[in-house]
Amino acid sequence: MLMYAADRRMVKPGETVVFTAWIINETGRRLTGVQLIPGSLTNEALEVLQFLPLSRRDVQPIGRLGRFETAYRSFSYLVTARDQVHSGELLSSMRVTGRSRFREFHDQQDALIAVRDRG
């Protein structure tokens, strides 16, 4: 199971928002080949945005997760004035994949954040 959320519901231009993805192995079986795959990060104008350089944008290999074990990864984004145009929302998606001895697992979640003006 994947849980994906931002560290706040509302941000202003100039602030940094941190998105965190928690991968939870609820299967009771060991999972292998677990990968966290960042999807889109866009604003209301549908501009493709980039996480900060210290946050990797590509696939995050987790590897193995034991029974009921969890792992997490965080990604940061610096909000700009352009993100406040068109009602000002940021949307980020994240996907996780993995497999047990008998089947493959996939999950995807989105995080939505409102961007307000500096005032």
C-alpha positions in Angstrom: 0.0 0.0 0.0 1.2 3.5 -0.8 0.3 6.6 1.2 1.4 9.9 -0.3 1.0 13.4 1.2 2.4 16.9 1.4 3.7 18.4 4.7 1.0 21.1 4.5 -2.3 21.8 2.7 -1.5 25.3 1.6 1.7 27.1 0.6 2.8 30.5 -0.6 5.3 31.3 -3.4 8.8 31.1 -1.9 8.0 28.3 0.5 9.2 24.7 0.1 6.7 21.9 0.2 7.8 18.4 1.1 6.0 15.4 -0.4 6.5 12.1 1.4 5.6 8.6 0.1 5.2 5.8 2.6 5.3 2.2 1.3 3.6 -0.2 3.6 3.8 -4.0 3.1 0.4 -5.1 4.3 0.6 -8.5 2.6 2.1 -10.6 5.3 4.6 -11.8 2.7 8.1 -10.5 1.8 8.0 -8.2 -1.2 10.9 -7.9 -3.6 11.7 -5.5 -6.5 9.9 -2.7 -4.7 10.2 0.6 -6.6 8.8 4.1 -5.9 8.1 5.8 -9.2 7.4 9.6 -9.2 4.7 10.6 -11.6 3.7 14.1 -12.6 4.3 17.2 -10.7 2.2 20.1 -12.2 0.6 23.4 -11.4 -2.9 24.6 -12.5 -1.4 25.7 -15.8 -0.3 22.1 -16.4 3.4 23.2 -16.5 5.7 20.3 -15.8 7.6 21.1 -12.6 10.8 19.6 -11.1 11.5 18.5 -7.5 14.5 20.2 -5.9 17.9 18.8 -7.0 18.5 17.2 -3.6 15.3 15.1 -4.3 15.7 12.5 -7.0 13.0 12.6 -9.6 13.6 9.2 -11.1 12.7 5.7 -9.9 13.6 5.1 -6.2 14.6 1.5 -5.7 13.4 0.3 -2.3 14.4 -3.3 -2.9 12.9 -5.7 -0.3 10.2 -5.1 2.3 9.7 -7.8 4.9 6.3 -8.7 6.2 4.5 -5.6 7.5 7.6 -3.5 7.0 7.5 0.1 5.8 9.8 2.5 4.0 9.5 6.1 2.9 11.1 8.7 0.6 10.6 12.5 0.5 10.7 14.9 -2.4 10.8 18.7 -2.1 9.5 21.5 -4.4 10.1 25.3 -4.1 6.8 27.0 -4.9 7.0 29.9 -7.4 4.8 32.9 -8.2 3.7 31.1 -11.4 2.2 28.3 -9.4 -0.3 30.7 -7.9 -1.9 31.6 -11.2 -5.1 29.8 -12.3 -6.5 29.2 -8.7 -3.1 28.0 -7.6 -2.9 24.3 -7.0 0.0 21.8 -7.2 -0.7 18.2 -8.0 1.9 15.4 -7.6 1.4 11.7 -8.3 3.4 8.8 -7.0 3.4 5.0 -7.9 4.8 2.0 -6.2 5.4 -1.5 -7.7 6.7 -4.7 -6.1 6.1 -8.5 -6.2 5.7 -11.4 -3.9 6.3 -15.0 -4.7 2.9 -15.3 -6.3 1.8 -11.9 -7.6 2.7 -8.3 -8.5 1.5 -5.3 -6.6 0.9 -1.8 -7.8 -0.5 1.3 -6.1 -0.8 5.0 -7.0 -1.7 8.1 -5.0 -1.9 11.8 -5.6 -1.2 14.8 -3.4 -3.0 18.1 -4.0 -1.9 21.4 -2.4 -3.5 24.9 -2.6 -1.1 27.8 -3.4 -2.2 31.2 -2.0 -0.8 34.6 -2.7 1.9 36.1 -0.5 -0.6 38.3 1.4 
